[in-house]
Amino acid sequence: MRRRGVTIAELLVALLLISLLFAYGAVNLRGNRNSAGSRGASEALVAELIAARERAIAEQRPVGLAFPVNPGELHSQWVYQ
């Protein structure tokens, strides 16, 4: 007569596989969020550089950007020479 059901070892292996898949998905989700933030920051930087170039052309003198020390801050601060 065959018994129906699963052993504790089989149950533990199944739970381990499910937890590994969940952890892998959580890491990938966090990575996608970081890349979206990087993309937004790079687009903001490009916009600031374009604005600085246009201002330098309009005013006929060198213009630069000053970058903040604290990460996550992006404030325009024009530097004239």
Biotite code that builds the C-alpha atoms (Angstrom):
import biotite.structure as struc

atoms = struc.array([
    struc.Atom([0.000, 0.000, 0.000], chain_id="A", res_id=1, res_name="MET", atom_name="CA", element="C"),
    struc.Atom([1.410, 3.417, -1.046], chain_id="A", res_id=2, res_name="ARG", atom_name="CA", element="C"),
    struc.Atom([1.056, 6.362, 1.249], chain_id="A", res_id=3, res_name="ARG", atom_name="CA", element="C"),
    struc.Atom([-0.054, 9.678, -0.134], chain_id="A", res_id=4, res_name="ARG", atom_name="CA", element="C"),
    struc.Atom([1.472, 12.986, 0.874], chain_id="A", res_id=5, res_name="GLY", atom_name="CA", element="C"),
    struc.Atom([4.869, 14.598, 1.093], chain_id="A", res_id=6, res_name="VAL", atom_name="CA", element="C"),
    struc.Atom([7.741, 14.191, 3.474], chain_id="A", res_id=7, res_name="THR", atom_name="CA", element="C"),
    struc.Atom([9.155, 16.988, 5.594], chain_id="A", res_id=8, res_name="ILE", atom_name="CA", element="C"),
    struc.Atom([12.300, 17.017, 3.447], chain_id="A", res_id=9, res_name="ALA", atom_name="CA", element="C"),
    struc.Atom([10.266, 17.517, 0.265], chain_id="A", res_id=10, res_name="GLU", atom_name="CA", element="C"),
    struc.Atom([8.291, 20.295, 1.923], chain_id="A", res_id=11, res_name="LEU", atom_name="CA", element="C"),
    struc.Atom([11.486, 22.039, 3.071], chain_id="A", res_id=12, res_name="LEU", atom_name="CA", element="C"),
    struc.Atom([13.003, 21.824, -0.416], chain_id="A", res_id=13, res_name="VAL", atom_name="CA", element="C"),
    struc.Atom([9.858, 23.326, -1.933], chain_id="A", res_id=14, res_name="ALA", atom_name="CA", element="C"),
    struc.Atom([9.841, 26.166, 0.621], chain_id="A", res_id=15, res_name="LEU", atom_name="CA", element="C"),
    struc.Atom([13.532, 26.809, -0.035], chain_id="A", res_id=16, res_name="LEU", atom_name="CA", element="C"),
    struc.Atom([12.938, 27.069, -3.784], chain_id="A", res_id=17, res_name="LEU", atom_name="CA", element="C"),
    struc.Atom([9.991, 29.419, -3.296], chain_id="A", res_id=18, res_name="ILE", atom_name="CA", element="C"),
    struc.Atom([11.990, 31.662, -0.952], chain_id="A", res_id=19, res_name="SER", atom_name="CA", element="C"),
    struc.Atom([14.927, 31.773, -3.397], chain_id="A", res_id=20, res_name="LEU", atom_name="CA", element="C"),
    struc.Atom([12.611, 32.805, -6.227], chain_id="A", res_id=21, res_name="LEU", atom_name="CA", element="C"),
    struc.Atom([11.051, 35.482, -4.026], chain_id="A", res_id=22, res_name="PHE", atom_name="CA", element="C"),
    struc.Atom([14.468, 36.843, -3.000], chain_id="A", res_id=23, res_name="ALA", atom_name="CA", element="C"),
    struc.Atom([15.638, 36.914, -6.628], chain_id="A", res_id=24, res_name="TYR", atom_name="CA", element="C"),
    struc.Atom([12.521, 38.852, -7.630], chain_id="A", res_id=25, res_name="GLY", atom_name="CA", element="C"),
    struc.Atom([12.975, 41.349, -4.791], chain_id="A", res_id=26, res_name="ALA", atom_name="CA", element="C"),
    struc.Atom([16.590, 42.027, -5.799], chain_id="A", res_id=27, res_name="VAL", atom_name="CA", element="C"),
    struc.Atom([15.601, 42.542, -9.441], chain_id="A", res_id=28, res_name="ASN", atom_name="CA", element="C"),
    struc.Atom([12.804, 44.902, -8.448], chain_id="A", res_id=29, res_name="LEU", atom_name="CA", element="C"),
    struc.Atom([15.204, 47.011, -6.386], chain_id="A", res_id=30, res_name="ARG", atom_name="CA", element="C"),
    struc.Atom([17.694, 47.092, -9.282], chain_id="A", res_id=31, res_name="GLY", atom_name="CA", element="C"),
    struc.Atom([15.044, 48.374, -11.698], chain_id="A", res_id=32, res_name="ASN", atom_name="CA", element="C"),
    struc.Atom([14.090, 51.137, -9.303], chain_id="A", res_id=33, res_name="ARG", atom_name="CA", element="C"),
    struc.Atom([17.727, 52.248, -8.978], chain_id="A", res_id=34, res_name="ASN", atom_name="CA", element="C"),
    struc.Atom([18.250, 52.325, -12.733], chain_id="A", res_id=35, res_name="SER", atom_name="CA", element="C"),
    struc.Atom([15.137, 54.489, -13.142], chain_id="A", res_id=36, res_name="ALA", atom_name="CA", element="C"),
    struc.Atom([16.529, 56.933, -10.586], chain_id="A", res_id=37, res_name="GLY", atom_name="CA", element="C"),
    struc.Atom([19.873, 57.019, -12.365], chain_id="A", res_id=38, res_name="SER", atom_name="CA", element="C"),
    struc.Atom([18.141, 57.672, -15.661], chain_id="A", res_id=39, res_name="ARG", atom_name="CA", element="C"),
    struc.Atom([16.240, 60.605, -14.155], chain_id="A", res_id=40, res_name="GLY", atom_name="CA", element="C"),
    struc.Atom([19.410, 62.041, -12.643], chain_id="A", res_id=41, res_name="ALA", atom_name="CA", element="C"),
    struc.Atom([21.286, 61.764, -15.931], chain_id="A", res_id=42, res_name="SER", atom_name="CA", element="C"),
    struc.Atom([18.442, 63.478, -17.788], chain_id="A", res_id=43, res_name="GLU", atom_name="CA", element="C"),
    struc.Atom([18.488, 66.314, -15.233], chain_id="A", res_id=44, res_name="ALA", atom_name="CA", element="C"),
    struc.Atom([22.252, 66.666, -15.640], chain_id="A", res_id=45, res_name="LEU", atom_name="CA", element="C"),
    struc.Atom([21.965, 66.836, -19.427], chain_id="A", res_id=46, res_name="VAL", atom_name="CA", element="C"),
    struc.Atom([19.286, 69.525, -19.105], chain_id="A", res_id=47, res_name="ALA", atom_name="CA", element="C"),
    struc.Atom([21.546, 71.565, -16.797], chain_id="A", res_id=48, res_name="GLU", atom_name="CA", element="C"),
    struc.Atom([24.486, 71.255, -19.201], chain_id="A", res_id=49, res_name="LEU", atom_name="CA", element="C"),
    struc.Atom([22.363, 72.365, -22.151], chain_id="A", res_id=50, res_name="ILE", atom_name="CA", element="C"),
    struc.Atom([21.068, 75.345, -20.162], chain_id="A", res_id=51, res_name="ALA", atom_name="CA", element="C"),
    struc.Atom([24.638, 76.310, -19.174], chain_id="A", res_id=52, res_name="ALA", atom_name="CA", element="C"),
    struc.Atom([25.761, 76.115, -22.802], chain_id="A", res_id=53, res_name="ARG", atom_name="CA", element="C"),
    struc.Atom([22.865, 78.282, -23.974], chain_id="A", res_id=54, res_name="GLU", atom_name="CA", element="C"),
    struc.Atom([23.572, 80.836, -21.254], chain_id="A", res_id=55, res_name="ARG", atom_name="CA", element="C"),
    struc.Atom([27.272, 80.951, -22.168], chain_id="A", res_id=56, res_name="ALA", atom_name="CA", element="C"),
    struc.Atom([26.400, 81.551, -25.822], chain_id="A", res_id=57, res_name="ILE", atom_name="CA", element="C"),
    struc.Atom([23.857, 84.240, -24.944], chain_id="A", res_id=58, res_name="ALA", atom_name="CA", element="C"),
    struc.Atom([26.160, 86.106, -22.550], chain_id="A", res_id=59, res_name="GLU", atom_name="CA", element="C"),
    struc.Atom([29.369, 85.547, -24.560], chain_id="A", res_id=60, res_name="GLN", atom_name="CA", element="C"),
    struc.Atom([31.377, 84.376, -21.552], chain_id="A", res_id=61, res_name="ARG", atom_name="CA", element="C"),
    struc.Atom([32.334, 81.095, -19.850], chain_id="A", res_id=62, res_name="PRO", atom_name="CA", element="C"),
    struc.Atom([29.702, 79.461, -17.689], chain_id="A", res_id=63, res_name="VAL", atom_name="CA", element="C"),
    struc.Atom([30.070, 76.361, -15.544], chain_id="A", res_id=64, res_name="GLY", atom_name="CA", element="C"),
    struc.Atom([28.102, 74.236, -13.131], chain_id="A", res_id=65, res_name="LEU", atom_name="CA", element="C"),
    struc.Atom([28.836, 73.699, -9.444], chain_id="A", res_id=66, res_name="ALA", atom_name="CA", element="C"),
    struc.Atom([27.898, 70.273, -8.154], chain_id="A", res_id=67, res_name="PHE", atom_name="CA", element="C"),
    struc.Atom([26.624, 69.850, -4.584], chain_id="A", res_id=68, res_name="PRO", atom_name="CA", element="C"),
    struc.Atom([28.528, 67.739, -2.089], chain_id="A", res_id=69, res_name="VAL", atom_name="CA", element="C"),
    struc.Atom([25.432, 65.956, -0.779], chain_id="A", res_id=70, res_name="ASN", atom_name="CA", element="C"),
    struc.Atom([24.202, 63.140, -3.027], chain_id="A", res_id=71, res_name="PRO", atom_name="CA", element="C"),
    struc.Atom([20.656, 63.459, -4.279], chain_id="A", res_id=72, res_name="GLY", atom_name="CA", element="C"),
    struc.Atom([20.705, 67.241, -4.471], chain_id="A", res_id=73, res_name="GLU", atom_name="CA", element="C"),
    struc.Atom([20.661, 68.961, -7.821], chain_id="A", res_id=74, res_name="LEU", atom_name="CA", element="C"),
    struc.Atom([20.529, 72.731, -7.647], chain_id="A", res_id=75, res_name="HIS", atom_name="CA", element="C"),
    struc.Atom([21.605, 75.032, -10.414], chain_id="A", res_id=76, res_name="SER", atom_name="CA", element="C"),
    struc.Atom([24.441, 77.238, -9.343], chain_id="A", res_id=77, res_name="GLN", atom_name="CA", element="C"),
    struc.Atom([26.017, 79.140, -12.174], chain_id="A", res_id=78, res_name="TRP", atom_name="CA", element="C"),
    struc.Atom([29.717, 79.872, -12.004], chain_id="A", res_id=79, res_name="VAL", atom_name="CA", element="C"),
    struc.Atom([31.074, 82.816, -13.956], chain_id="A", res_id=80, res_name="TYR", atom_name="CA", element="C"),
    struc.Atom([34.704, 83.503, -14.709], chain_id="A", res_id=81, res_name="GLN", atom_name="CA", element="C"),
])
